[in-house]
Amino acid sequence: MIGSIPSPHSGLVHAGPLLIHMYGLMLLLGIAACIWLTGVRWTRWGGDWDLIWRCAVWGVAGGIVGARLYHDLTSWNEVPDTWWGFAAVWKGGLGVWGGITAGVLVGLVIVKRAGQSRALMLDAVAPGLLLAQGIGRWGNWWNQELFGKPTTLPWGLKIDEAHRPAQYLSSATFHPTFLYEFAWDTLMVGVLLLVDRRFRIRRPALFALYAALYTAFRTFEETLRIDPSKHYAGQRLNFWVSLGVFVASSAFFVWWQFVRRGSKTPKRARPVPSGPKMAVPKSRPR
């Protein structure tokens, strides 16, 4: 083997009197990046930061609950056998499907109550969500979890014996699926931003495109992963979930963007008279 990627032996870092759980820190960094990118896009479209903060507070709370609930329901055998095991997010175990679904739904309730366009907000947040997902995957690296099949490629990921599945104890390096997804997600963030800048998007088609781009790779990634999972027809549960979301989101994008005919969707946030003064975008969003 020419080379390999090392793994940290512990997901805990001591910073003086503080004990930092790096898995949680990666999640926080991803959330912060999502809030920043969404806020920048929303304010350029005439909105204000107050709504972004409110969506973030409630959406993140709902997302964490939804992500853990999805994990508990689909991987109940991995839940720690203690009374608090169902909520032990610091030990890993957050299902992206439950997190995105619950977080987005809660955020949309906040947007509706604020009298703003939910379709426009969905497209504002789409690149930020993908960026957060990519950054959050580094938490799997710190925990030495959710890696792929054994490999002898130069970028194989070293995994301590204690973290290897029983059938792969003799293998030392595995596909770094966390790195694959991080690279794909960050690249696709650029694609989403470019598409939104260059083309006239019928809101919320960009959100559908985000879902299609993410699941296109995630479906492939599920064929590499070897962590415990329920299997159906020879494939992991999340393979089928991802494939289903890919087909549905791709079909919706094509229909909504190119086939459907109807009223125009909003291109900017609506001013709220009682709120702070809205920023005026320098150029008309497309």
C-alpha positions as CSV (number, residue, x, y, z in Angstrom):
1,M,0.0,0.0,0.0
2,I,1.4,3.4,-1.0
3,G,-0.4,5.4,1.6
4,S,-3.5,5.7,3.7
5,I,-5.7,8.2,5.7
6,P,-5.2,8.0,9.5
7,S,-8.2,8.0,11.9
8,P,-8.3,9.7,15.3
9,H,-8.2,7.1,18.1
10,S,-10.8,9.0,20.1
11,G,-13.7,11.4,19.3
12,L,-12.9,13.3,22.4
13,V,-10.5,16.3,22.6
14,H,-9.3,17.8,25.9
15,A,-9.0,21.6,25.8
16,G,-7.9,22.5,29.3
17,P,-10.9,21.8,31.6
18,L,-13.2,21.2,28.6
19,L,-14.0,17.9,27.0
20,I,-15.1,18.4,23.4
21,H,-17.1,15.8,21.6
22,M,-15.9,16.2,18.1
23,Y,-18.9,14.5,16.5
24,G,-21.1,17.2,18.1
25,L,-18.7,20.0,17.1
26,M,-18.8,18.9,13.4
27,L,-22.6,19.1,13.6
28,L,-22.4,22.6,15.0
29,L,-20.0,23.7,12.3
30,G,-22.3,22.3,9.7
31,I,-25.3,24.1,11.2
32,A,-23.4,27.4,11.4
33,A,-22.3,27.1,7.7
34,C,-25.9,26.4,6.7
35,I,-27.2,29.4,8.6
36,W,-24.6,31.7,7.2
37,L,-25.1,30.7,3.5
38,T,-28.9,30.7,3.8
39,G,-28.8,34.1,5.5
40,V,-26.6,35.6,2.8
41,R,-28.9,34.3,0.1
42,W,-32.1,35.3,1.9
43,T,-31.0,38.9,2.6
44,R,-29.8,39.3,-1.0
45,W,-33.4,38.5,-2.0
46,G,-34.8,41.2,0.2
47,G,-35.4,39.3,3.4
48,D,-34.0,39.8,6.8
49,W,-31.8,37.9,9.3
50,D,-34.5,37.7,12.0
51,L,-36.5,35.1,10.1
52,I,-33.3,33.1,9.4
53,W,-32.5,33.0,13.1
54,R,-36.0,31.9,14.1
55,C,-36.0,29.2,11.5
56,A,-32.6,28.0,12.6
57,V,-33.5,27.8,16.3
58,W,-36.7,25.8,15.8
59,G,-35.5,24.0,12.6
60,V,-32.3,22.7,14.3
61,A,-34.2,21.5,17.3
62,G,-36.8,19.7,15.2
63,G,-34.0,18.3,12.9
64,I,-32.1,16.8,15.8
65,V,-35.3,15.1,17.2
66,G,-36.2,13.9,13.7
67,A,-32.7,12.6,13.0
68,R,-32.5,10.7,16.2
69,L,-36.0,9.3,15.9
70,Y,-35.2,8.0,12.4
71,H,-32.1,6.3,13.8
72,D,-33.9,4.8,16.7
73,L,-36.7,3.4,14.5
74,T,-34.5,2.0,11.8
75,S,-31.5,0.9,13.8
76,W,-33.0,0.1,17.3
77,N,-30.4,-2.6,17.9
78,E,-27.6,0.0,17.9
79,V,-29.3,2.2,20.6
80,P,-27.4,2.0,24.0
81,D,-29.1,-0.3,26.5
82,T,-29.8,2.5,29.1
83,W,-32.8,4.6,29.9
84,W,-31.2,7.6,28.1
85,G,-29.9,5.5,25.1
86,F,-32.7,6.7,22.8
87,A,-31.3,10.3,23.0
88,A,-27.5,9.5,23.0
89,V,-26.6,11.6,20.0
90,W,-23.1,12.1,21.3
91,K,-22.5,8.4,20.5
92,G,-23.4,8.9,16.9
93,G,-26.6,7.7,15.3
94,L,-28.5,10.5,13.5
95,G,-30.5,9.7,10.4
96,V,-30.1,12.4,7.8
97,W,-33.5,11.5,6.3
98,G,-35.4,12.2,9.6
99,G,-33.3,15.3,10.3
100,I,-33.8,17.1,7.0
101,T,-37.5,16.2,6.9
102,A,-38.3,17.3,10.4
103,G,-36.1,20.4,10.3
104,V,-37.5,21.6,7.0
105,L,-41.1,21.1,8.0
106,V,-40.6,23.0,11.3
107,G,-38.8,25.8,9.4
108,L,-41.6,26.0,6.9
109,V,-44.1,26.5,9.7
110,I,-42.1,29.5,10.9
111,V,-41.9,30.9,7.4
112,K,-45.6,30.6,6.8
113,R,-46.4,32.3,10.1
114,A,-44.1,35.2,9.1
115,G,-46.1,35.6,5.9
116,Q,-43.1,34.8,3.6
117,S,-42.8,32.4,0.7
118,R,-42.1,28.9,1.6
119,A,-41.1,28.0,-1.9
120,L,-38.5,30.8,-1.9
121,M,-37.1,29.8,1.5
122,L,-36.7,26.2,0.4
123,D,-34.5,27.4,-2.5
124,A,-32.6,29.8,-0.2
125,V,-31.7,27.0,2.2
126,A,-31.0,24.2,-0.3
127,P,-27.3,24.9,-0.8
128,G,-26.8,25.5,2.9
129,L,-28.3,22.1,3.8
130,L,-26.0,20.3,1.4
131,L,-23.0,22.2,2.8
132,A,-24.0,21.2,6.4
133,Q,-24.4,17.6,5.4
134,G,-20.9,17.5,3.9
135,I,-19.3,19.2,7.0
136,G,-21.2,17.0,9.4
137,R,-19.7,13.8,7.8
138,W,-16.4,14.6,9.4
139,G,-18.1,13.6,12.7
140,N,-18.1,10.0,11.3
141,W,-14.3,10.3,10.8
142,W,-13.8,11.2,14.4
143,N,-16.0,8.3,15.6
144,Q,-14.5,5.8,13.1
145,E,-17.9,4.8,11.9
146,L,-20.0,4.5,8.6
147,F,-16.9,3.7,6.5
148,G,-17.0,1.5,3.4
149,K,-15.7,-1.8,2.3
150,P,-12.0,-2.8,2.7
151,T,-9.7,-1.3,0.1
152,T,-6.0,-1.1,-0.8
153,L,-6.4,2.2,-2.6
154,P,-3.8,4.9,-1.6
155,W,-6.6,6.9,0.1
156,G,-7.9,3.9,2.2
157,L,-9.0,4.9,5.7
158,K,-7.2,3.3,8.6
159,I,-9.7,1.9,11.2
160,D,-8.7,0.6,14.6
161,E,-9.5,-3.1,15.2
162,A,-12.0,-2.2,17.9
163,H,-14.1,-0.4,15.3
164,R,-14.0,-3.0,12.5
165,P,-16.9,-5.3,11.8
166,A,-16.2,-8.9,12.9
167,Q,-16.0,-10.2,9.4
168,Y,-13.3,-7.6,8.5
169,L,-11.0,-7.8,11.4
170,S,-8.1,-8.8,9.2
171,S,-8.5,-5.6,7.0
172,A,-6.8,-2.4,8.1
173,T,-8.0,0.1,5.5
174,F,-11.5,0.9,4.2
175,H,-13.2,3.3,1.8
176,P,-13.5,6.7,3.4
177,T,-17.1,7.3,2.6
178,F,-17.2,10.3,4.8
179,L,-14.6,11.9,2.6
180,Y,-16.4,10.9,-0.6
181,E,-19.6,12.5,0.6
182,F,-17.9,15.6,1.8
183,A,-16.2,16.1,-1.6
184,W,-19.5,15.4,-3.5
185,D,-21.6,17.6,-1.3
186,T,-19.3,20.6,-1.4
187,L,-18.9,20.3,-5.2
188,M,-22.7,20.1,-5.6
189,V,-23.1,23.3,-3.4
190,G,-21.1,25.1,-6.2
191,V,-23.4,23.5,-8.8
192,L,-26.6,24.6,-7.1
193,L,-25.3,28.2,-6.7
194,L,-24.2,28.3,-10.3
195,V,-27.6,26.9,-11.5
196,D,-29.4,29.4,-9.4
197,R,-27.3,32.3,-10.8
198,R,-27.4,31.3,-14.5
199,F,-30.9,30.1,-14.9
200,R,-34.4,31.2,-14.2
201,I,-35.6,28.8,-11.5
202,R,-39.2,28.2,-10.7
203,R,-39.3,28.0,-7.0
204,P,-38.8,25.5,-5.3
205,A,-37.2,23.6,-8.1
206,L,-33.7,24.3,-6.7
207,F,-34.6,22.4,-3.5
208,A,-35.8,19.4,-5.6
209,L,-32.5,19.6,-7.5
210,Y,-30.6,19.6,-4.2
211,A,-32.4,16.4,-3.1
212,A,-31.7,14.8,-6.5
213,L,-28.0,15.6,-6.5
214,Y,-27.5,14.5,-2.9
215,T,-29.4,11.2,-3.3
216,A,-27.7,10.4,-6.7
217,F,-24.4,10.0,-4.8
218,R,-25.9,8.6,-1.6
219,T,-27.5,5.7,-3.5
220,F,-24.0,4.7,-4.8
221,E,-22.5,5.3,-1.3
222,E,-24.9,2.9,0.3
223,T,-23.4,0.1,-1.9
224,L,-20.0,0.7,-0.3
225,R,-21.0,1.0,3.4
226,I,-20.8,-2.0,5.7
227,D,-22.2,-0.7,9.0
228,P,-25.2,-2.7,10.3
229,S,-28.4,-2.1,8.4
230,K,-31.6,-3.9,7.5
231,H,-31.5,-5.3,4.0
232,Y,-34.3,-5.7,1.5
233,A,-33.9,-7.4,-1.9
234,G,-30.1,-7.6,-1.3
235,Q,-29.7,-3.9,-0.6
236,R,-29.5,-1.7,2.5
237,L,-32.6,0.1,3.7
238,N,-31.1,3.5,3.1
239,F,-30.2,2.5,-0.5
240,W,-33.9,2.1,-1.2
241,V,-34.8,5.3,0.7
242,S,-32.2,7.2,-1.3
243,L,-33.2,5.7,-4.6
244,G,-36.9,6.6,-3.9
245,V,-36.1,10.2,-3.0
246,F,-33.9,10.5,-6.1
247,V,-36.6,9.3,-8.4
248,A,-39.3,11.5,-6.8
249,S,-37.1,14.7,-6.6
250,S,-35.8,14.3,-10.1
251,A,-39.3,13.8,-11.5
252,F,-40.6,16.8,-9.6
253,F,-37.7,19.0,-10.8
254,V,-38.3,18.2,-14.4
255,W,-42.1,18.6,-14.1
256,W,-42.0,21.8,-12.1
257,Q,-39.2,23.5,-14.0
258,F,-39.9,22.5,-17.6
259,V,-43.4,21.0,-17.9
260,R,-45.8,22.7,-15.5
261,R,-47.5,25.9,-16.5
262,G,-49.0,28.2,-13.9
263,S,-48.5,31.4,-11.9
264,K,-45.0,32.8,-11.4
265,T,-43.2,31.9,-8.2
266,P,-41.7,34.6,-6.0
267,K,-38.2,35.8,-6.7
268,R,-37.7,37.8,-3.6
269,A,-39.0,38.0,0.0
270,R,-42.0,40.1,0.8
271,P,-41.4,43.2,2.8
272,V,-42.9,43.1,6.3
273,P,-44.0,46.7,7.3
274,S,-43.6,46.0,11.1
275,G,-40.2,44.5,10.7
276,P,-36.7,45.9,10.1
277,K,-36.0,47.6,6.8
278,M,-35.3,45.1,4.0
279,A,-32.1,45.1,2.1
280,V,-32.6,45.8,-1.6
281,P,-30.7,43.2,-3.8
282,K,-28.2,44.8,-6.2
283,S,-29.4,42.6,-9.1
284,R,-32.6,40.8,-9.8
285,P,-32.5,37.2,-8.5
286,R,-33.1,34.6,-11.2
